[in-house]
Amino acid sequence: MVGARQRRFHLDQGGHSITVVWEAGRRRAELLVDGKVVAVARTTPGATTELCGEIAEPERVLRPFTVRLADLPDAEPLCAAVIEGRQYLMPLAPLTGQEQGRTEPPPPPRTPAELLARWRARLRRYARRHVRRRARRHRPR
């Protein structure tokens, strides 16, 4: 899911990663636990959407939880996870570099010799331009 109005909420709980990816344009929300999609739901503007999932513990115990995504009119959406009766607010997480798109790569590092050659070339161009301008000003009319 990649879109202009995509939001991602993230929470680390008990060694597990809980993420909600919500895209308002497509009216769709996904619940991911440890990077795997466990629930998908259609959202309605101005309403609360519930997504249910489970966290698997090492003792093979499943802990069910619910995530509530509230799309409030004229406000930022809110997301909260309810785990074992306790409610945790899920903060809005920045998108990864891959989801944001490519940025311009940094310039390559310069050696002192390259910098000196570049400086000399600029100085030569400046000197030529200055000589030409001066010659134009002092032409006989």
Summary of the structure (lengths in Angstrom):
residues: 141
radius of gyration: 28.6
end to end distance: 70.9
largest distance: 97.9
contacts: 329
relative contact order: 0.13
helix: 21%
strand: 41%
